[in-house]
Amino acid sequence: MNPFNYIARKLRILFRRDRFRADLDEEMAFHREQVERELIAEGMPPASARIAAARQFGNTTQLREESQAMIAFPWETIAQDVKFALRQLRQKPGFALTAVFILAIGMGVSVAIFAFVDAAVIQPLPYFEPNRLMDVAENGSMLHRSNLSREDYEDWKRLNHSFTSIDVYGGSGYLLRTPSGSEPVPAARVSDGFFRTLGVIPMLGRDFRPGEDHPGGAKIIMLTYGTWMKRFGSRSDVVGQSVTLDGTAYTIVGVLPREFEFAPRANAEFFVPLLDKNECEQRRSCHNLFGIGRLRDGVTIKAALDEMTAIAAQLAIQYPGSNKGQGAVVEPLSEIIVGPVKPIMLTLLAASGLLLLIAAVNVASLLLVRSESRRREIAVRGALGATPARISRQFVTEALLLGMLGCASGILVADGTMRGLTNLIPKATASFMPFLWRVGFHWHAAMYSVCIALVATVLLAATPILRLSFLDVRDALSDGNRSVAGRFWRRMGANLVVAELSIAVILLVGAGLLSKSFYRLLHVDVGFDGAHLATVQMVAPPDSYAKPEQQVALFREVSRRLSSLPGVESVGITTDLPVQCNCNTDWIRVVGKPFHGEHNEVNERDVSPGYLPTLKARLVRGRLFTEDDDASKSNKIVINEEFAKKYFPGEDPIGKQVGNGNLDPKSMREIIGVVGNVREGGLDDELWPTEYEALYQSPGKFVSIAVRTTGSEGAILPTLVKAVHELDPNLGTYGESTMAEQINTTQSALIHRTAMWLVDGFAVIALVLAVVGLYGVVAYSVGQRTREIGVRMALGAQRSSVYSMVMRQASWLTVAGVAIGVACAIGAAMLGSKLLFGVAAWDLPTLAAVSVVLGAASLAASFLPAHRAASVNPVEALRTE
């Protein structure tokens, strides 16, 4: 048929519908009359012939609908289904609101978590061709990935052929001179091609030019967008102006775009070229830079890794003292940036998906109850000629309508959840999560919303459609076979409840394991007394404290001044506070021990005489530092028990000496004491050997001050800052906090806390939905068996037996749900084991506690239907039936 003729015919039918129906009725009447005449001609009485003709012709209503459906536009009947579905929802507003509310919670939470996953994990890095950007690093015996030395970087850049460019970045900090005084600011030192490798173009001004990172180059900087707004009022003439960092003038050459982010240095306000080599960068053995590279077209990651490994091996032969045993690591930059947050994001997405599933199952249970109440309606429609497909389409329409309403409401819930979760993230932590600005309802989230709405619609439609396949029209019309309906309900409804309970168990077990992990993480032995400890970071301006003796005099005066404050017990100064990282390491060689050029890596901390006593670190043997341990004396160190255990097993290390790989005389240090293991790394990191050197023998400009107080450590923080500035207004202070706050805001603590709170919230909602679902099944089952219960009681059954019958049904459902859920929960916990600390996936106390809680909640939910069943009046029950 010509498509234009087909469309014209459809339009004629659409706009002349009444004429079509009249013609159809006239044609059907004509055919019935013809059959009736034939039957009369055969000798049948007229009345009998009329009835026989009607019976032979069939159901006129059904024929009319089938004819209409064959030639009419499909959306005409769809519109009818939608109107009928809306009418059904208006008739039962309580059911509609409950279903939409449950779906909105499930969908909203799931979409909100997906938005975070999308921003952090799914969306590509905001750089040019990010799939070609690689993290380029070294590795050793104790670290899979370690930073580069500047000399190794220069050799790698010169010798490789796999990358179009290799550049480096490192952390730094400066004292920024402002009208109100000196202020410490975080910054990053980068090589000249860093931004070109990323593919980032400045918003204002220019990029660093080739060669501008060489020693002796001009002092220039680039501003981040946030710094440009905050400190320079978004002025377009900022390029060419100068700022004073550490007493030196730097010229601003560019401003980075607003969308620029680089998570490893997310809090940096300024980017500065490498320029002059600091003390560390003058030694090949000192590693303080991280590398990024852009792969050449056609070069695979494996090929690049093989080449860099070969270069590392070549350098190990050329420089055995510093490079022996060092390899190379080449990984996608996205893995380094996204890796730390990926486990928690995927875990939360899975948990929110389970919550969405339990919400959909709960609504499916409601629809199953509703389909039971509509059995007569369905039977009447079937008796009038409606096909199962036609009735199924009506159920699909109703499910789709519920899914759309739930999705629309869920978007509102998702928006509020996204805002709430973003606001809950501490400001200091948010600075290291630059992807947060991308969190929102973007097209990825919209597609995800549509997908989960369609999946929910399928589940919601499948339940009543499956019920339709078991429906007997005659029984439904007479409503006389409730036992069949009851058996179906107990079978189908029970399966849904078991599924709900199983999912609830998975979430509850996950919540229990994460809560236990977080508790154990915060109560891990840190090796010192963290109570009543206040800390503050201090920066000494290099132009005023350039010489070591000036720095030592400053530290002694700071200790004296702070010790004299009311409520202060002791003061200690260190280069690195505990519970931060296994970093700032040293390679050592033990005198008198076999040595084959291996890298014996240990944590290195420079501390004042009062630091370890301020921490209340346990002295195992020997002595601690005194005020006399300064540059005029030979170098002394204190080691921790892990150091003694690893390098002096079964020996007394006091008096033993360690040095660098070549045992240079200047590197020799004598061990004078052993202290208990102070956890220098993160709460969930392994303990490392640690050496403590005398701060007065190797001072610096960046230090941390720890103060032990007799009262509230939080209340004394402003006093400490004020006292430091009174000593010298040019001293920079920042990061003042209590030690308890520092421990609670470490990366590991934040990850575990976030996962715990969110999964706990999901688990509580899932528990409520599961218990409500169980209550619905038991209550409806009791309602369906009212006559049976009445007969039992009329024949002498006691109320206790009725209680037992109802509670037994609930108990079997609970046991089945808990058993399946526990098995699935153990598997899920094993998959998410990276988020567990000190807890096994099959932790028996947690599994037992969840089983008891869910069992008690289930029995409480089934008690009310059981009580209602036991209170049935046999006479009234039999009369109503």
Secondary structure, 3 states (H helix, E strand, C coil): CCHHHHHHHHHHHHHCHHHHHHHHHHHHHHHHHHHHHHHHHCCCCHHHHHHHHHHHHCCHHHHHHHHHHHHCCHHHHHHHHHHHHHHHHHHCHHHHHHHHHHHHHHHHHHHHHHHHHHHHHHCCCCCCCHHHEEEEEEECCCCCCECECHHHHHHHHHHCCCEEEEEEEEEEEEEEEECCEEEEEEEEEECCCHHHHHCCCCCEECCCCCCCCCCCCCCEEEECHHHHHHHHCCCCCCCCCEEEECCEEEEEEEECCCCCCCHHHCCCCEEEECCCCCCHHHCCCCCCEEEEEEECCCCCHHHHHHHHHHHHHHHHHHCHHHHCCCEEEEEEHHHHHHCCCHHHHHHHHHHHHHHHHHHHHHHHHHHHHHHHHCHHHHHHHHHCCCCHHHHHHHHHHHHHHHHHHHHHHHHHHHHHHHHHHHHHCCHHHHCCCHHHHHCCCCHHHHHHHHHHHHHHHHHHHHHHHHHHHCCCHHHHHHCCCHHHHHHHHHHHHHHHHHHHHHHHHHHHHHHHHHHHHHHHHHCCCCCCCCCCEEEEEEECCCCCCCCHHHHHHHHHHHHHHHHCCCCEEEEEEECCCCCCCCCCEEEEEECCCCCCCCCEEEEEEEECCCHHHHHCCCEEEECCCCCCCCCCCCCEEEEEHHHHHHHCCCCCCCCCEEECCCCCHHHCEEEEEEECCCCCCCCCCCCCCEEEEEHHHCCCCEEEEEEEECCCCCCCHHHHHHHHHHHCCCCEEEEEEEHHHHHHCCHHHHHHHHHHHHHHHHHHHHHHHHHHHHHHHHHHHHHHCHHHHHHHHHCCCCHHHHHHHHHHHHHHHHHHHHHHHHHHHHHHHHHCHHHCCCCCCCCHHHHHHHHHHHHHHHHHHHHHHHHHHHCCCHHHHHHHC
